[in-house]
């Protein structure tokens, strides 16, 4: 006869079963961990070294003079930056998508010749830099994207690039910011005219100082039409779209100092036709050159013979105070050369010639004005022992 277990016995039995179930789960989990497989590697091995690359700016016009600085940062296994490594830069795809050149080098090649590779060394901050130049004229009928590749030389036999960055390249016939509308049938093209204002007296552009592009001389041409849009391309990868005025303004940064830019104006009339005009190339400078007038040097001598000779052994006075500095300037210095190896300074001075008599000496006065321009005056004197 089977006896019914007590409540206490039932409770203990349930507890034993729970412990047994937990033990089975732990054992199963342990078996799974013992047989665990490592996940697949994500991406190629970089051997503890990695490259990050970027383009500044990352949007250009295919105009032949716009450019971007390409920066590649090389890091080691502990994220430290590595110096002294050679980084190879290349353009992916067609060779007519622009040029790569040393950062401070000239724009390479000529029209129709595109150089696409360059090597630079990482500096103390682990950064290697090159410059990408937009092509003179892309064969692409519309905008395209240029991909710049970078890899460390001597570490990858198959020459697989470690990193890449993209530059948006706008077609040369569609300047920033665009787009240009499709003209209505029979619409005559307007006439574009652009003039620059606010530049230096020699036509240079001072960095950090706004200049103005004036398009007021443009004409709609089509009878009854008006110019609705003035699109200014500043030649540095930026542009301005103006609908309320024929004047645009722009300020160039110091990074462009030493480079030449070309401002282009595209006008669109009310029936959709457009045309463009460009201003002359202008160099971006740190400061406008100053215009310095030329001074005028004038010397005279006193204590000489009535017929103009100089007595040997006697002091002769020379005076340059009749010299002039030029409009708005002052004389900064007077320099004298007496023809016998001796020199002097000051607006007036004196000099004594030694024997022998019978020689001739040329006195030269050089004056320099306050803005740095110079001029000279000279006069020859015969040396005599006694006045005639």
C-alpha positions in Angstrom: 0.0 0.0 0.0 1.5 3.4 -1.1 1.4 6.1 1.4 0.8 9.7 0.4 3.8 11.9 1.1 3.5 14.6 3.6 3.5 18.3 2.7 7.0 18.7 4.0 8.2 15.8 1.8 6.5 17.3 -1.3 8.2 20.6 -0.7 11.6 19.0 -0.4 11.0 16.9 -3.6 10.1 20.0 -5.6 13.3 21.7 -4.3 15.4 18.8 -5.4 13.9 18.9 -8.9 14.5 22.6 -9.2 18.2 22.2 -8.2 18.5 19.3 -10.7 17.1 21.4 -13.5 19.4 24.3 -12.7 22.4 21.9 -12.8 21.3 20.6 -16.2 21.1 24.2 -17.6 24.5 25.2 -16.3 26.1 22.0 -17.7 24.6 22.6 -21.1 25.8 26.2 -21.1 29.3 25.1 -20.2 29.3 22.7 -23.1 28.2 25.5 -25.5 31.0 27.8 -24.2 33.6 25.1 -24.7 32.6 24.8 -28.3 32.2 28.5 -29.1 33.7 29.8 -32.4 35.3 33.2 -32.9 33.4 35.6 -35.1 34.7 36.4 -38.6 37.0 39.4 -38.9 35.3 42.6 -40.1 37.4 44.1 -42.8 41.0 43.6 -43.9 43.9 43.6 -41.5 45.7 46.9 -41.3 48.7 45.4 -39.4 48.0 47.8 -36.5 48.2 50.9 -38.7 45.2 52.8 -40.1 44.7 55.9 -42.3 42.0 58.5 -42.1 41.7 60.9 -45.1 39.6 64.0 -45.9 39.4 66.8 -48.5 39.1 70.5 -47.6 36.9 71.7 -49.3 35.0 68.7 -50.6 33.2 70.6 -53.4 34.9 72.2 -56.4 34.2 73.4 -59.9 36.0 71.8 -62.9 37.6 75.1 -63.8 41.4 74.3 -63.7 42.3 76.5 -60.8 40.1 75.4 -57.9 41.8 73.0 -55.5 41.4 71.0 -52.2 43.9 70.1 -49.6 44.0 66.3 -49.0 45.0 65.3 -45.5 45.8 61.8 -44.5 46.3 60.9 -40.8 48.4 57.8 -40.0 47.7 56.1 -36.7 49.5 53.2 -34.9 48.0 50.2 -33.0 47.5 52.4 -29.8 45.9 55.3 -31.8 49.2 57.1 -31.7 50.0 59.3 -34.7 53.0 58.1 -36.7 55.5 60.5 -38.3 58.0 60.0 -41.1 55.9 57.6 -43.1 55.3 58.0 -46.9 51.7 58.2 -47.9 50.8 57.5 -51.5 47.8 59.5 -52.9 46.0 58.5 -56.1 42.8 59.4 -58.0 40.5 56.4 -58.5 39.3 55.9 -62.1 39.8 58.1 -65.1 43.0 60.2 -65.4 41.1 63.2 -66.7 39.4 63.9 -63.3 42.1 66.3 -62.1 45.6 66.5 -60.7 47.4 65.6 -57.5 50.5 67.6 -56.6 52.6 68.5 -53.6 50.8 70.7 -51.1 52.8 73.9 -51.9 53.8 73.0 -55.5 52.4 74.6 -58.7 49.4 73.2 -60.5 51.0 70.5 -62.6 50.6 69.8 -66.3 48.9 71.8 -69.0 45.5 71.6 -70.6 44.7 68.0 -71.5 47.5 66.5 -69.4 46.5 65.2 -66.0 48.9 63.9 -63.4 47.2 61.7 -60.8 49.7 60.5 -58.2 51.8 62.0 -55.5 53.6 60.9 -52.3 53.9 63.0 -49.1 55.5 62.3 -45.7 53.6 62.4 -42.4 54.7 65.3 -40.2 55.2 65.3 -36.4 51.4 65.1 -36.0 51.2 62.1 -38.3 49.6 64.1 -41.1 50.6 63.9 -44.8 49.1 66.5 -47.1 48.8 66.8 -50.9 46.7 69.1 -53.1 44.0 68.1 -55.6 43.5 70.4 -58.6 40.3 70.4 -60.4 40.6 69.5 -64.2 40.6 72.3 -66.7 37.5 71.0 -68.2 35.8 67.7 -67.4 34.5 65.5 -70.1 31.6 64.6 -67.9 28.4 66.3 -69.2 27.2 66.8 -65.6 28.5 66.8 -62.1 30.6 63.9 -60.9 32.4 62.6 -57.8 36.2 62.2 -57.6 37.5 59.6 -55.2 41.0 60.2 -53.7 42.8 57.1 -52.4 45.6 56.9 -49.8 47.8 54.1 -48.6 51.1 53.8 -46.7 54.0 52.9 -49.0 56.1 49.8 -48.3 53.5 48.1 -46.1 51.1 46.5 -48.7 52.5 44.4 -51.5 49.2 44.4 -53.4 48.9 48.2 -53.0 45.4 48.1 -51.6 44.3 51.6 -50.5 43.6 51.9 -46.8 41.3 54.9 -47.0 39.4 57.1 -49.5 37.6 60.4 -49.6 35.2 61.9 -52.1 35.1 65.4 -53.8 32.0 66.6 -55.5 33.1 68.0 -58.8 30.7 70.4 -60.5 30.8 70.6 -64.3 32.6 73.6 -65.6 29.6 74.9 -67.6 27.4 74.9 -64.5 29.0 77.3 -61.9 28.0 77.5 -58.3 25.4 77.5 -57.0 23.2 76.8 -60.1 21.3 75.1 -61.6 20.9 77.0 -64.9 17.4 76.7 -66.3 16.5 75.5 -69.8 15.7 78.5 -72.0 12.4 78.9 -73.7 12.4 78.3 -77.5 13.7 81.4 -79.4 15.0 83.2 -76.3 18.0 85.3 -77.1 21.0 85.0 -74.8 21.8 87.9 -72.4 25.1 89.7 -72.4 27.1 89.3 -69.2 29.6 91.9 -67.9 31.5 91.8 -64.6 33.8 94.3 -63.0 35.6 94.1 -59.7 35.6 96.8 -57.0 37.5 97.0 -53.7 40.6 95.4 -55.0 44.2 96.9 -54.6 45.3 99.6 -57.0 47.2 97.0 -59.0 44.3 94.6 -59.2 45.3 92.3 -56.4 42.8 91.1 -53.8 43.7 91.6 -50.1 42.8 88.5 -48.0 40.3 89.2 -45.4 38.9 92.3 -47.1 35.6 92.1 -49.0 35.6 92.7 -52.7 32.6 93.4 -54.9 31.7 92.0 -58.3 29.5 94.4 -60.3 27.2 93.0 -62.9 25.3 96.1 -63.7 26.7 96.3 -67.2 24.9 93.1 -68.2 21.9 93.2 -70.5 18.9 90.9 -71.0 19.1 91.3 -74.8 15.8 89.5 -75.5 13.1 92.2 -76.1 10.9 92.6 -73.1 13.0 90.3 -70.9 14.9 91.3 -67.8 17.8 89.7 -66.0 16.4 87.7 -63.1 19.5 86.0 -61.6 23.2 87.0 -61.2 25.3 83.9 -60.3 28.8 84.8 -59.0 31.5 82.1 -59.0 34.4 83.4 -56.8 37.0 81.0 -58.1 37.7 79.3 -54.8 34.9 76.7 -54.8 32.2 79.0 -53.5 29.5 81.0 -55.2 26.7 83.5 -54.6 23.2 83.4 -56.2 21.7 87.0 -56.3 18.2 87.8 -57.5 17.7 91.2 -55.8 20.9 92.9 -56.9 23.4 92.9 -59.7 26.3 93.1 -57.1 27.9 90.3 -55.2 30.5 90.5 -52.4 33.1 88.0 -51.2 36.0 87.7 -48.8 39.0 85.4 -49.5 40.7 83.6 -46.7 44.5 83.7 -45.9 44.9 80.1 -47.2 44.6 81.5 -50.8 47.5 84.0 -50.4 49.8 83.6 -53.3 47.2 82.1 -55.6 45.3 83.7 -58.4 41.5 83.5 -58.6 39.1 84.3 -61.4 35.6 85.7 -60.7 32.9 84.6 -63.1 29.4 86.0 -63.5 26.6 84.1 -65.1 23.4 86.0 -65.8 20.0 84.4 -66.5 17.2 86.4 -68.2 13.4 86.0 -67.6 13.0 83.6 -70.6 15.7 81.3 -69.2 18.7 82.0 -71.4 22.1 82.6 -69.8 25.6 83.7 -70.6 28.8 84.2 -68.6 31.8 86.6 -68.4 35.0 86.5 -66.3 37.1 89.1 -64.7 40.9 89.1 -65.2 42.8 86.7 -62.9 43.6 88.4 -59.6 46.3 87.4 -57.1 45.3 87.1 -53.4 47.8 89.0 -51.2 48.3 89.5 -47.5 48.2 93.3 -47.9 47.8 95.6 -50.9 51.1 96.9 -52.2 51.7 100.5 -51.5 52.5 103.1 -54.2 55.8 104.8 -53.4 56.8 108.0 -55.2 60.4 108.4 -56.4 62.5 111.0 -54.5 64.8 113.5 -56.2 68.4 113.8 -55.0 70.3 117.1 -55.4 73.9 117.8 -54.2 75.9 121.0 -54.0 79.4 121.8 -52.8 80.9 124.9 -51.1 84.5 125.9 -50.1 85.7 125.1 -53.6 87.5 127.2 -56.2 85.5 129.7 -58.3 85.9 127.5 -61.4 84.7 124.4 -59.5 87.9 122.6 -58.5 88.4 121.2 -55.0 91.5 122.1 -53.0 93.6 119.2 -51.8 94.1 119.4 -48.0 91.2 121.8 -47.4 87.7 120.8 -46.0 85.0 120.9 -48.6 81.3 121.1 -47.6 78.6 119.1 -49.3 74.9 119.8 -49.0 71.9 117.6 -50.1 69.1 119.6 -48.4 67.7 120.6 -51.8 66.6 117.0 -52.4 62.9 116.1 -52.3 61.2 113.0 -51.0 58.1 112.8 -53.2 54.5 113.6 -52.5 53.5 112.7 -49.0 56.9 111.3 -48.0 60.0 112.5 -46.2 63.7 111.8 -46.7 64.7 108.9 -44.5 68.4 108.9 -45.2 71.3 110.6 -47.1 74.3 108.5 -48.1 77.5 110.1 -49.5 80.3 108.5 -51.5 83.3 110.8 -52.1 85.0 108.7 -54.8 88.2 108.0 -52.8 86.8 105.2 -50.7 85.3 107.5 -48.0 81.6 107.8 -47.2 79.4 110.1 -45.2 75.8 110.6 -44.1 73.4 113.3 -43.2 71.8 116.1 -45.2 75.1 118.0 -45.1 78.6 116.8 -44.5 82.3 117.7 -45.2 85.3 115.9 -46.6 89.0 116.6 -47.1 90.8 115.1 -50.0 94.5 114.1 -49.7 97.3 114.4 -52.2 98.0 113.9 -55.0 96.5 116.8 -56.9 95.6 116.5 -60.6 93.1 113.6 -60.1 89.3 113.7 -60.5 86.8 112.4 -58.0 83.1 111.8 -58.4 80.8 112.6 -55.4 77.6 110.6 -55.3 74.5 111.4 -53.1 71.8 108.7 -52.6 68.6 109.7 -50.8 65.9 107.2 -49.6 62.4 108.3 -48.8 60.1 107.1 -46.0 58.4 104.4 -48.2 61.7 103.0 -49.4 62.3 104.5 -52.9 65.8 105.9 -53.7 67.4 108.4 -56.1 71.0 109.5 -56.7 72.8 112.6 -57.9 76.5 112.8 -58.8 79.1 115.4 -59.7 82.8 115.1 -60.7 85.4 117.4 -59.3 89.1 118.0 -60.2 91.6 118.0 -57.3 94.1 120.9 -57.4 96.9 122.1 -55.1 95.8 125.8 -55.6 92.8 127.5 -57.2 93.6 128.8 -60.7 
